Amino acid sequence: MKVVAFPRAEQGTGASRRLRTAGMTPGIIYGGTSEPMAIKLDHNALYHALRREAFHSSILDMEIEGKIEKVLLRDYQMHAYKQIVMHIDFQRVSADQPIHVKVPLHFLNEETAVAVKQSNGIIHRAVSELDITCLPGDLPNFIEVDLANLDIGQTIHLSDVKLPKGVSATSSDADMTIATASVPSAAPADDADATSSEEPKAGE
């Protein structure tokens, strides 16, 4: 994905406020062998880019004054109650340096899992993303978790997840829970109806 940014000379709270009023978002690029660089980006383009999953877990091509830098999204801050991106951070990446990043999990076959299809069970997703380590060229946009064979009372652990080549999980806990399946609890209203139906009628 490509992102266009511009050098930012303005610094400080007042300058950032003026940038936002002008439809820009202040940000910074850090890491690598270069000094941190203050940047600004078009707010509308950035806001819509943040709505895309790949923007959060892909190597981005950031164009600054005609030059391209490879970066990762590292952090961003939203306004407390307005749909405004207040600030954003990017990290430079090098092809030969491992990176640590969170990657979204895509759960497959949830509706046709054994627990759901045969026992009307419920799938519980314990996590929605996974911390991984890899070289930039090996970074996946997402990692798939197949739920097809998950039955009631069973758990999918980190050790059960097939990671792409060149990718390793940051967590050393192979038993970390990824997803489980269980029988749904009876609704309170259903319990109340069942109780009342068992009570004897007057005169019986």
N, C-alpha and C positions, 0 to 999 in steps of 0.2 A: 504494500500500500504506500502511496505517496502522500506526503504532507508538506505543505508550503509554509515556511516561517520567514521572519524578517529579524535582522539584528535590532536589539532594543537598547537605546542609550538612556532612556528615562528610567530612573530608579526611585524607590520609595513609595509609601502609601498613596500620596497625592497623585503621583505620576501613574500608578496602576489604576487608580480610580478614573483618571482622564482617559486612559487607554480603553477601559471597559465602556465608558460613555461613547467612545468613538467606534465601538463595535469590535474591539480587539481584546485578546486574552494574553496577559503576561505569562511568561514561562521561562524555563532555564534548561540548558543541556549541560550535562556534566559527565565525567568519566573519561577513560581513554588517556591519551598522552597530551591532550590539549586542555587549556584552561576552561573553566565553566563559562558558558556564553548565555547572556540574557537575550531572550527572544520574545517575539509577539506573533500571534496567529489570529487569523480571521475567526471571530467567535462562532458565527453560524456554521461555517464549514467544520470547525472543531467539534461543536456540539453534536452535529449529525454523525461525525466520525466516531465519537464516543459511544454511540448507540449500536455500533457494529462490533460483534464479538471479536473479530479478527484484529481490530485495532488494539485490543488489550493484550493479545498474545502472539503478535507477529513482529518480525523485524520490519521496521518502517523506513522508507526512503525519505529523509527529510531534506528538502531543497532550500538552501539559504544562499541568496545572491548567485544563483546558477550552479552552485556546488551541491553535491549529494553527500549526506552523512547517514550512516546506518545507525538507527537508534531504537530503543525500546521505551514504551510508555512505563513510567515508574510510579507516578502518583498524580492525582489531580484533586482539586477542592471545588466543591459546588457551593453556591449560595445557600444559606440556611433554609430558605423557603421559595426562592425564585429559581427558574431554570437558567441559571447563569453559571458558566465555568469561571471560577475566580482566578485560578492559577493552575499551571500544569508543569510537570517535570519529566524530562526524557534523559535516558542514559545512552551514551555512545557504546557501540559494541565493535569488537574486532573479530575477524573470522577465525583466528586461532586461539581465542580466549573463551573458556567456558562461561556460560551465563546461568543465572538462577532466576527462574520466572514461574509464575503461576499460570497453568494451562487449564482451560475449562474441560470438564468431563461430559461426554455425550453418552447418555444411557440408551442402549439399543434393546428392542424387543420387550419393553416394559409391559405393554398391554397383552402380550402373548406368553409372558413368563409362566412357568409351571404353577407357581403360587397363585397367580391371578386367574389363569384359565381353568385350573382344576379345583381350586379351593376358594375362589373369590377373595384371595388375599390382597394385602396392601404392600406395596414396595416403599420402603423408607430410604431416602437418599441421605447418607450421613455427611457427605461432602459434595460440593459442586465443582471444585477445582483441585488441582494437584500441584504441589511444589516440585519442580524438576530441575535437573542440571543437564546441560548439553552444550555443544558448540552451536553458534548461531545458524549454521547451515543445516543442522539436524532438528531445529525447533519445529514441533508440530503445531498446527493451529488448534488442535484439540486431541483428546485421547478417548478412545471408545471403551465402554464397559458393557459387555454383553450380559443381559439379565435373563436370557432365554431359559436356562436350566435352574434358575433360582427357585427353590421350593420353600414352603412354610417352615419357619424356624432356622433357615439357613442364612449364612452371612457371606458376602463377598469381601475378602480382605485385599489389602494392597498387593499382597503376593499373588493374588489371582488375576490381577490386571496385566494384560500384555502391553508392555511399553515398546514404542518404536525403536528401531536400531539407533544406537548412539545416545539414547535418553535414559537417565536414571532418576529414580525418585529421591528427593532430598531427605525425606524421612527414612530413618533406619528401622522404623517399626513395621515389620512385614505383616503384623497382625492388625494394623490400622483398619478400622471398619470403613468400607466404601458404601455398601448398601445392605439392607436386610429385608426379609419378608415375614409378615405376621398376619394372623387372623384379625379382621377388624373387630373392634369392641362393639357390643350391642348398644344401640342408641338409648338414652335414658327414657325417651318417650315410649319406645318399644317395651322396655322393662316394666314401665308403669301400666301399659295396656295389658301385659301378660299377668301382672299381679291382680289387677281389677277383675280380669276374666275368671280368675280362680276363686274369688270371694263368693260365698253362697248368697243367693238372693234372699230377700226378706220372705219369711214364711216357709223356707225350705228346712 
